Amino acid sequence: MELDARLAALGRECAGTAVEAFDGYNAEFRAITRRAPARFDARDWHGSQRDATERIELYTQHVDAEVASLRLRLGADALHRELWIAIKEDFADRIAALPDAEFRKTFFNSLTRRLFGTVGVAPEIEFVALDLDPLAAVREPADTAHYPNRGSLELLFEELLAAVPHKAPWRDFDTSVRQVAKIVKAQCADLQERRAVTAVELIRPVFYQISRAYLVGRIVGRGWTMPLVIALKNTEAGILVDAVFTTQDDLSILFGFARSYFHVDLERVGETVLFLKQLMPRKPVSELFTMLGRAKQGKTERYREFVRHLADSDDQFVHAAGERGLVMVVFLLPSYDVVFKLIRDRFPAVKTTSRGDVLKKYDFVFKHDRAGRLVDAQEFRRLRLPRARFSEALIAEFKAETAATVHEDGDDLIFDHCYIERRMTPLNLFLRDAPAEAAEAAVIEYGQAIRDLALTNIFAGDLLLKNFGVTRHGRVIFYDYDELCLVTECRFRELPVATSDEDEMRAESWFYVADNDVFPETFINFLGMFGTLREAFLNHHGEILTAQWWRGIQARLAAEEVLEVLPYAHTPRVSVASSL
């Protein structure tokens, strides 16, 4: 259908404003990102935390504003499909030569999906995710600095660290140089002379994450490479090197799905993602985009990865392993490394929360410092999947428990709302099947997860082992958010001592318990730990079973103390800081 002159002109105008809307979002995103070096120099960690939240909220703000503007501008033609086909074509022409054009296409899709309430995919008015490969157009290498080995690793790292673009002074520059060189030498000690270090290649922009700065790159030899990350800490006495990493596992944890996003100012994001993918070949591209703060592009990539996997597989969706959740229906495709979570229509009486409360909890976690202990849940709406790929038992539960969210449409199921998360092994199942040493390590990690969450003002609420998962790196992550609350909202109490036999024998509490009252000494009674596992937990984390410990955390939070949870604090590494 040919558009009349008025509509054609209106379409060109809307395509232009959509391009400008993304440019406005991107400019503001980068402006916030560029605050990170000054925050680091000034040791303004509270400012870094505020920036992280502000930047996360930007995308929705700009989409909402542009959708409102388009509705006003288009009036009765806001849902004119032929007009939007023309707008899409014009938009594609305008962005074809621009960097990271797929980001702009994703932004355009957000606009049309919001306007039309698109179910599944509408290829005529949106860019199909399968065609949006953000790395396909990468033609140039990432912006890197090259530091050759001229015969001395000390000289190499002196040159490298001297180039760090910070105004804050070094605490002891020479010692940091020596320690980095020493660590790299130790990591390369088993390499033959023919494989000696020839250079270090470093991504030029520095990566920031709340209180740390990271130099990210690789060590280059003759025919081999090795990842390299140098973590910088700014103390009251100046900057120092805090840690050095040279393994894929270390980098995978640093860029993990339970960490807060990096602030790194990149002119072209795709080139950097391609570089990082070479350092971490097992890491999904979707998670790399997300960890660079491009959460919406990461979500698009997650969908693209999933749809391609669906086309190349034939297994059925089934219930996830573990105990049945009271709030969520959780299912998975056995051949794919994610889980899908649907909020039930009704909760049992034992649950005092509501659907709205659950949505708020997940939104809160999305914006909060996840500290490596809260899984990043991506929210999807109006997802269309083939009904034949679902087990009958799962479809029966959808009909009984999620009828308000899941609908049949011909041969497909429409999911109005769901969360997608990386799959982990539920801790209770892990402990049942793991060797004794691995089980004990997981129990100790579980206690550390509770501690780390507390330091970021999070009380998990429901500490049952089934609500925590174990990653392939052996880290324990919390993933059940319906009981989650702030530590500062709780009243941590010691159990009152009974004053009579009658009180002692009562089935219910003989003393008043408010909704926010928490009795830490009772935690151990519900965890199902026995024998050596219980002993290991008590030996390492016994103090978190005391109200005094929690009140101490509350006091530190009230004093606005920055309580750090580092991505390398509880994993083996060589700390340079300890030698200064």
N, C-alpha and C positions, 0 to 999 in steps of 0.2 A: 504494500500500500504506500503510495506516494504522499508525503506530508505536504500540506499547503504551506505557503511562504511564512505565515505567522508561526506555525508550529515548528517549521525547520529553523527559523531564527531563534525561537525559544529553546529548542534543543541544543543549538550551538552555545547559547548563553549558559545553559545549565551544565553542559560539559565543561565549560571554562570555569564556572564557579566550583564544580566538584574537584577539578585539578587544584584550584587555589585553596580549597578547604583542606586537602591533604597537605599541600605545601605549608599551610599555616600550622597544622598539627605537627608536622615534621620539624619545622623551625622551632616550635616551642619545646618539643621533645629534646632536641639537641641543645637548646639553651639551658634547660634544666640539667642535662647531662654534663654540660661544660662547667657547671658549678663544682663538680666533684674535686678537681685539683685544689681549688681554694679551700673547700671544706677540709680536705686532707691536711693542707698546710696549717690551717688554723685549729686543727683537731676539733672541729665542730661536728661531732658525731650525731648529735640531735638534729642538726641541720641536714645531715646526710639522710637520716631516717625520714625526715619530712619530705625531702626531695624524692625519695623512693616512692612514697605514697602519692605525691602530687603527679609524678610522671606516669604511674600506673593508671590514674584516673583520667588522664588526658584524652585517650582514644575515644572513650564513650562520650565525653563532653563534646568533642569536636564532631562526632557522628550525629549526636542529638541536635547540635546547633545547625548542622547542614541539612538534616532531614526537615527540621522545622522551617528553615529558609526555603527549601525546595517546595514544600507544601504550600507555603505562602505565595511563592513566585508562580507556581503552576496552577494553583486553584483547582478547578474542575478537571484539569488535565493531569493531575498528579499521578493517576494510575493508568494513563494512556499508554498501552503497551507498545504500539508502533513508535510512539514518540521516544520511549525509553530504549528501543532498539537503535534508533538513530543517535541518541545521546551516548550509548555505549560505544558505537562505532567512532563517533567524533572523539570521545574520551581516549579510546585506544590510539588514535592517530596522534593526539597531542602528547601522549606520554611515551611513545615508542622509543625515542632516543634518550630518554631520561634514565639516570641510574636507579637501580632497584625498582624497575617499573612494576614488578609483581606486587610490591607493597601498595602501590597506588590502585592496582586492580582489586586487591583485597579490600581496600577502603571503599572503592566503588561498590563492591558486593555488599558491604555492610549497609550502604545507603539503600540499595534496591531491596534487599531482604527486609529491612526495617519498614520501608514504604509498602511493599506488597505482602508482607507476612509470608514469604516464600516457604513452601514445604518441599523438602528435598532440594532439587537443583532446577533452576529455570535458565537454561543456557542462552536463550535469546536475549535476556536482560541482565545477565551476570556472566562473569568470566568463570569458566569451569575450572574447579580446583585441580583436576587432573592435568590441565594444560598450564598451570601456573608453577612451573619449576623455576624457583628464584635463582638457581645456580646455573641454569642452562645458558643464560646470557653472559655469564662471567667470562671475560676475555683477558682481563688484566690480573696480575698477581696482587695479593694483599699488600698494603702499604707497610713495608718492613724496613728495618735498619740492619745492615750487614756488618758484623764485627769479625774480621779475620784473625786467626791465631798466627801471630808473627813469631812464634817460638816460645811464648809464655802465656799461660792461662791467666796469671795474675795481671799482666798488662791488658789482656783482652777484657777482663771483667772490670778493670780500672776504667778503661775507656767506656764500657757499657754503662756502668753505674754513674759515671761522671755526666753522662748525657741525660740522666733522669731529670725531667723538667719541673723541678720543685724549688720554691723559694725557701722553704724550711731548711735549716742546716743539717748536715750529717752529724750523728752522735759520735761515730768513730769510723770514718770512711775507710781507712787502711785495713782495719780489722774486718769490716764487712767484705772488702775485696778478697782478702786472704781466705776467709771462711767459705765464700762462694766457690773460689777456685779449688779449695780443698775438697769440698763436697762433690764437685763435678769430676775431679780427678778420681775420687773414690768410686764413683758410679761407673767410670770408664776404665777402671783398673784391670778388668778381665778382658778388655779388648786388645787385640794384637796391635803391634806398632803400625802395621799397614792401615789400621782403622783408627788412627789417631784423630783427635779433634782438629778440624780445619777452620771452623768458624762457628759463630752463633748468629742465628737469624731471629730478630725480635719484631713482633708487631709494634709499629711505632707508637700508636696511642696507648696510654696506660689504662689498665682495667681497675675500676674502683668498686668496692663492695663495703658499704658502711664505713668501717674503721681501718680498712687495709687497702693498699694499692698493690697491683700485681703486674709484673713484667712477664709477658707471655710470648713464648717462641719455641725454638728448637735448637739443639746442638747438631751440627753438621759434621760428618766425617767423610771418608772416601767410600762412597757407596752405602752410607747408612745415616739415619737421623735418630735423635732421641728427644722427647719432649723436654721443655725447660720452662719452669715458672719460678720466679723469684718474688716472694712476698715481702712487702715493705711495711714497716710499722713506724708511726710518728709518735715518739715519746716526748715528755716535757724537755728532755735533754737533746732531742733531735731525731732524725730519721736513721733507722738501722734496718738491716736485712733480718727478717724474722724466721724465714724458712726457705728452703729450696726443694723443688719437686722435679723428678725426672722420669716418672713412670706414667703410663696411661691410666692406671687405677687412681693415682693421686689427682690427675687432671679431671677424671670422670667424676670424682667426688666434688671437686671444686666447682665444676659446671653441672652439678647434679640437679635432679628434678625436685629436690627439697630445699634448694638454696634460694636466696633472694637474687634478683636480677643484677647484672653488672651495669655500671655506668661507664661507658667507653664511647667517646665521640668518633664515629666512623662516617666518612664521606660516602663510602660504598660498603654496605653491610655484607652483601653476597660474597665478596672476595675474602673477607675475614672468616665467614662461616666455612668456606671451602678450605681455608688454611687450618682452621680448628678441626675440621673433619679429618684431615690428614693426621693430626696429632691424636685424635680419638676416633678411630674408624668404627668402633661399636656404638658410638653415641648417635642417636637419631638426629637428623638435620633439624627436625621440628624442635627438639630441646635446645639446640644451639641457638636458633633464632630467638626462642623464648628467653634463654639466659642472657641474651644481649639486650633484653628489654622489649623486643618486638613480639610481644605475646600474641597479638592477633595474627601475625604472619606465622608464628609457631603453631597456632591452632589450625590455620589453613594447611600447613605442611603435615600436621598430625592427621588431618582428614584425608589428604592426598595419599599419604603412606598407607593409611588404613584401607581406603577404597582399592588401591592397587593390590594390597595383600588379599583382600576379599576376592578379587577377580582371579587370583592365582592359587586359591585354596578351595577346599570343598568340605571342611569340617563344620560342625554346627555350634552355634552359641549354646552354652550350658550354664548352669549355676556355678558361681565361683566356689572353690573349696573353702571350707570353714563353716562356722556356725551361722545360722540364719539371722540376719540383722532385723531388729525391730523397726527401724526407720527406713532402711534402704533395701531394695532388691538389687543384688549384685550379680552380674553375669559376665561371661568372657567367651572369647573364641580361643580354644586351647592352643592354636598355632600362632597366636599374636600376643604381644607382651603388654597388654593393657587390660583394665577392667572397666566395665560400664556400671554406673550406679543410678538407680531411679528412686525418687522419694515415693514412699508408699502413700496411698490415698488416706489411710487411717493408721494411727499408732495405738498400740496397747495402752491401757489405763496407766500402767507403770511409768509411761513416758509423759512428762508434763509439757513437752515442747510442741510446737506447731510447724506446719510446712513453711510458713513465713520465717519462723525462727531459724530453721535449718538453712534456708536460702541466705539469710543474713550471716550465719556462721561461716558458710563457704565464701561469701563475698569478703568477710573480714579476713579470713586466712589468705585470700588472694592478694590483699593489700598489706598484710603484716609481714614482719621479718620471720621467715619460716625456719631460719637457724639450722637448716639441714635436718629438721625433725618433723616437718609437716609436708605432706605430699602436695604437689601443685595440681589442682583439679581444674581441668578445662571444661567450660560449660558449653554445651551444644543445644540448639533448639531446632525443632522441626526436622529431625534427622530421619531419612527414609532408608530402610534396609529390607532386603528380601525375606519374606516370611518363611520360605522353605529352609533358610539357614538356621532356624531356631528349633530347639528341641520342643516336643509337645509339653513336657513338664514345665518348661520356662514360659511357654505361651499361656498355659493354664494359670500360672501365677500372675502373669500380666493381667489377665482378665479378672482375677479375683482381687488383686492388690494394687494395680496401677491403671485401672480402667480410665481414670481421668487424664492420664498422661500418654498412654499407648493406645493407638487406634489402628484398625485394619483398613487398608485401602487397596482393594484388588489383591494382587500377589505380594503386597508390601506391608510392612508395619511402619507407622509414623510415630516417632518419639517426640512429643512436644518439648520435652526437657530432659536432659541427662547430663551427668558428669563423666568424664573420661580421665582415668588416672593410670600411671604406670603400675604394672602388676608386681606384687611382692608376695612372699610366702607368709601367711598369718603366723605370728610368733608362737601361738599355742601349738600349731601343727608342726612348726619347725622344731620346737623343743621335744615333741613326741618322737620325731624320727632322726634327729641329729645325733652324731657321736657326742660323747660326754664333754669333750673339750670344747667343741663348737657350741653346744648347748649352754655351757657355763659362760662362754664369751658373749653369747646373745643375751643372757640374763643381765650381765654386767652392762652391756650396751643399752638394754631396756631401762635400767636405772639411770644411766647417763642421759637418755632421751628425756626422761621426766625432769631431770635437773636442767638440761638445756632449754626445754620449753619454759620452765619456771623463770629462767633468766631473761626471757623475752616476754614475761608477763602473761604466760599461758599456763592454765591448769587444765589438763586434759579432761577432768571430770570423771569419765569412766576409764579406769586404769586396767580393765581386764585385758589379758594378753591377746585376746582375739582382735582387739582394736589397734594392734600394732603389727607392722610387717617387717620382714627381714629382706634386705636387698642382696644382690649378688656380691656386694662388697662386705656383707656381714653387718651393715649398719641397720639400726632399728628405727623405723619411721612410724609416726602416728598418722592414722588416716580416717578415723571416725569422729566427726566434728559436732555431732548433735548435742553433746554434753559439755563441750568446750566453753571455757569462760576465762576472764582475766583473773590473775592471781590477786590483784588488788581489790577485786570485788568479793573475795571470799573472807570468811572469818574462821581462821584456823584455831581449833580448840583442843585441849586435852580432854580425854574422857573423864567426866566426874566420877569420883569414887562413891560407890554405894554406901549408904549409912545404915542399911538394915538388910536382913535376909529377904524380906519381902520385895524390896527394890531389886535385889540381885536376881531374883527368880522371875521377874516380869518378862514376858515375851517382847513387849514393846518398850521403847525408851521411857524411863521414869523421870527424865529431865527434859526441859524444853529444847527443841532443835529447830532453828530457823532454816529457811530455804538455802541460805548461803553458808551455813555452818559446815565445816569440814573437819573430820577427826582423823588425822594422818596415821595414828597408831593402829587404826583398823584396816589400813590398806592391805597389809600382808594377809589378812584372813580371806581375801577374795581372789587372790592371784593364782592359786593352785600350784604353788611352788613347794616342793618337798625335798628333803634330804640335802644333797650337796648343792643343788641349785638354790634352795632357800638360804643355805649358809653363805654361798657366794654373794647373793644379793645383800644380805644383812652385813657382811664384812665390808662390802664396797659402798653401800648406799643406805646403811641403817639410819642415818640422820634424816633422810627424807620421810621417815616414819614418825617424825616428831613435829609437833606444832611450832616449836621454837625455831626450827630451821626455816619453815615457810614464813613465819613472821619476820625473820631476819631478811629474807628475800623481799618481802613487802616493804620493809624499812628502806632498803637500798633503792628499790624502785621509786618510792615516795621522794627520796632525796635526789631523784633524776640522775642517779649513777648509771653510766653506760656499762652494762653487763655483757661482755663479749662472748659470743659463741662462734668460734672459728672453724673453718672447714678442715683444719688440720690439727686441731687441739687434741684429738683423741685417736689419731692414727699415727703410726710410726713415721717419724721424720727427724731430720737433723736440724735443730734450732740454732740459728746463728746468734739470736738474742741472748741465749744462755751463756755465751762465751764472752760477752762484753761486760 
